[in-house]
Amino acid sequence: MTDKPATTYIISVFEKPHWRTVLTTKDKTKALAMAKEIGDKVRVEEITPKPKRR
């Protein structure tokens, strides 16, 4: 099996005193559009799991 791990994008918003996760999606353009719509104090993280070893 040579399945490529799927990348997940997490959009978080800063609400004092912590960051809160708002949305998770597999689509990068959707994640960036949501972050732009929400405004400032937003970050988009990219997470790609490592493939399992056999």
C-alpha positions as CSV (number, residue, x, y, z in Angstrom):
1,M,0.0,0.0,0.0
2,T,1.4,3.3,-1.0
3,D,-1.4,5.6,0.2
4,K,-0.3,9.1,0.6
5,P,-1.3,10.5,4.0
6,A,-3.9,13.3,3.8
7,T,-3.0,16.8,5.0
8,T,-5.4,18.4,7.5
9,Y,-5.6,22.2,7.9
10,I,-6.7,23.5,11.3
11,I,-8.0,27.1,11.7
12,S,-7.6,28.5,15.2
13,V,-8.7,31.8,16.7
14,F,-7.0,33.6,19.6
15,E,-9.5,34.1,22.5
16,K,-7.8,35.3,25.6
17,P,-5.9,33.6,27.1
18,H,-5.9,30.6,24.7
19,W,-6.1,29.6,21.1
20,R,-9.4,27.9,20.2
21,T,-9.9,25.5,17.3
22,V,-12.7,26.7,15.0
23,L,-12.5,24.5,11.9
24,T,-10.6,21.5,10.5
25,T,-10.7,20.7,6.8
26,K,-8.7,18.8,4.1
27,D,-9.0,21.7,1.6
28,K,-6.3,24.4,1.8
29,T,-8.1,27.1,-0.1
30,K,-11.2,26.6,2.0
31,A,-9.1,26.9,5.2
32,L,-7.4,30.1,4.0
33,A,-10.8,31.6,2.9
34,M,-12.3,30.9,6.3
35,A,-9.3,32.4,8.1
36,K,-9.6,35.6,5.9
37,E,-13.3,35.8,6.7
38,I,-12.8,35.5,10.4
39,G,-10.2,38.3,10.5
40,D,-7.1,38.9,12.5
41,K,-5.7,36.8,15.3
42,V,-6.2,33.7,13.2
43,R,-3.7,31.0,12.4
44,V,-3.8,28.1,9.9
45,E,-1.8,25.0,10.8
46,E,-1.0,22.2,8.4
47,I,-0.7,18.6,9.8
48,T,0.4,15.7,7.6
49,P,0.7,12.3,9.4
50,K,3.8,10.3,8.8
51,P,3.2,7.0,6.9
52,K,3.2,3.9,9.0
53,R,6.3,1.6,8.8
54,R,5.9,-2.1,8.3
